[in-house]
Amino acid sequence: MQTSRLISKEAFRGSGIGVIFMAFFGTLWAGIGVMGLQGWGFPYVELAAIFVGIIMVIGGISLIHASQKMSNQVSENGARRLKRIGFWFNMVFIAEALLIGAAIAICNIIDQTDLIPGVIAIIVGIHFLPLASLFQIRIYYATGVLLCLLALVTLFIVPATVMFGEHQIIAPLSILGFGCALILWTTGLSLWLSVKNSEGLFVSHIQDEDHQG
């Protein structure tokens, strides 16, 4: 088995950046969930969300740090592929940003600002689908579908408010925020663990070669 199939510098670096993105945006969505709680659970819920985000950022940084110790040799075909991936990633990111901006503007114009979080979640979910194909990361398909389904449920099924004991919470914000955070954090954790497992496989392969030598 070729070591390039087991692990690569770009796979480590890219996955590390992906984990950091999931950590950051997952924590932002958790912040939206906290807003929906309207003070319930303060400050423990906020601190728990921040703690999870920090742990995942550390994990992403560890992958990037590990990638710096690896060989930077890339074939000509590999370099062209990386350039193509970078181009289409930028296109997807720009399209996502433009759609989110347009959605916010339209919701403000029609005076339906309460729809903004759900619509943004749908756009974010859709943007994962081309990324799944681009990066060949199958879990992104599940991430995209789950984000869209969660957004649709909160938009059309979840009641506007729910009483939690004697405390009223904004149910759509809390369910959407914490739900999106959980989905993104789980995706980031899956990336982190899958690459760490690849690292272990790589180390075992090198050790086998050393013993054979």
N, C-alpha and C positions, 0 to 999 in steps of 0.2 A: 504494500500500500504506500502510495506516495505521501510524503509529509505535507505537501501542499494541499492535499485533499483533507488532511486532518486539521490543519490550522494555517492561518496566514496573518501577516502583520495587519493588513487592511481589515480582515474580519474582526480581529481583536479591537482595533481602534474604532471601527465603525460601530461595533456592538457596544463599546464603552460609551460612545457619544449617544447612542440610542438609549441606553440605560439612564443616562443623565437627563435626556429629554423626557423620558417617561416619569422620572422622579420629579422633575420641575413642574411639568404640566399636570401630573397627578396631584401634586400638592396644591396647585392653583385650583383645580376642580374641588379638592377637599375644602379649600377656603370658601367656595361657593356653597358647598354643603353646610359649612359652619354658619354662613349668613342665613340659611334657611332655618337653622335651629333657634335663631333669635335669642341667643344668650344661654340656651340650655347646655349644660355640660361644661361651661366655661370654667377654667382654661384648659381642662384635661383633654378635651377633644382636639383642640388646636395644637396642644403640645404633642399629642400622639401622632397627628398628621405630619407635623414638622419633623419628628423623630424618624418616621418611616422615610420621608423624603431625604433626610440627611444620610441615613444608612445606604439608601440606593445610590445617592451621588457618590459616596465613598466607593461603592462597588464599581460604578462606572469609571471612576478615576483609576481604580486598581487595574482595570482592563486596559485603559489607555497607557498606564505606566508599564504594564507588561509588554505591550506592543512595541514600546521603544527599545526593548532589549532584543527584538527579533530582527532577522535579516530583512533588508529593504529591497531585495532583488525582485524585480517585476519584469515579466516578458513583454515584448512589444504588443502582443495581443491583449495581455492583461492590462497594460497601461491604457490601451484604447477602450477596453471595457470599463475601467474605472472612470475614465473621462466621460463616457456615455452615461454611466450611472449618475455621476455628479450633475450632468446637464439635466437629465430627466427629473432628478430629485429637486433641483432648483425650480423646474417648471411646475412640478406638483405643489411645491411650497408656495410659489407665487400665486398659483390658481387658488389654493386654499385661502390665502390672505385676502385676495380680491373678493372671493365669495363671502367670506366672513364680513368684510367691510360693507359689501352690498347688502347683505342680510340685515346687518345692524341698521343701516340707513333706511331700508324699506320698513323694518319694524317700527322705527321711530316715526316715519312718515304716516303710517297707518295707525299710529298710537297703540301698538301691541308690543310694548317693550318686554312684557312678561314672557314672550315667545323666544326672546333672544338666546338664552342659555340652551334651550332645546334645539333650536335651529343650528347653533354653533356646534353642538355635539354631533348632529347629523353630518355636517360638513367635515368635521374632524374624522368621524367614522368612515366616511366615503374616501377620504384622502389616504387611509391606510390600505385600501384595496389595490391601487396601482403600485404602492410601495411594496406590498407583499410579492407582487410579480417581479418588480425591479430588483429587490434585494434577495429574492428567493427565500423569504422568511414566511413560512406558512401560518405561523401564529398571528400574523398581521391580518389575515383574512378573518379569523375569529374576533380579533380586536375590533376591526371595522364594523362587522355585523352586530356585535354586542353593543357597541356605542350607539349605533343607529336604532336598534330595537329599544334600548333603554330610553333614548330620547323620545321615541314615539309613544312609549308607555306613559312617560311623565307628561307629555303634551296632551294626550287624549284620554287617559284613564285615571291617573292619580288626581285626587281632589286638591283644591287650591290650598286648603289648610287642614291640619289635623291636630286634635287636642292630645297632648302627651301628659297625662295627669291633669294638672291645672295649667300647663304651659302650652301655648299655641305655637306650632311650627309651620313654616311654609313648606309643605310636603314636596312639591315638585323640585324646589331648589335643593332640599336636603337629599332626596333620593337620587336626583340626577348628579349632583356634585359628588357625593360619596360613592355612588355607583361608578361614575367615570373614573374617579381616583382609583378605585379598587381594580378596575379593568386595566388601566394604564400601569399601575404598580405591578400587577400580576404579569403583564406583558414584559415589563422591564426585568422582573425577577427571572422569568423564563429565559430571556436573552442572556442574562448574567450567568445562570446555571449551565445553560447549554454550551456557552463558550468556555466556562471553567472546566466542564467535562471534556471538551475538546483539548484543552491544555493538558489535562491528565493523560489523555490518550496519546498526545504528542510526546510527553515526557516518557511514557512507557515505551513508545516506539524507539526513541533515542537510546534508552537504556538497553533495549534488545539489540540494537545495532552495535552498541559498545561491547556487549557480552560476546556477540558474534565475531567482532573484530579481535 
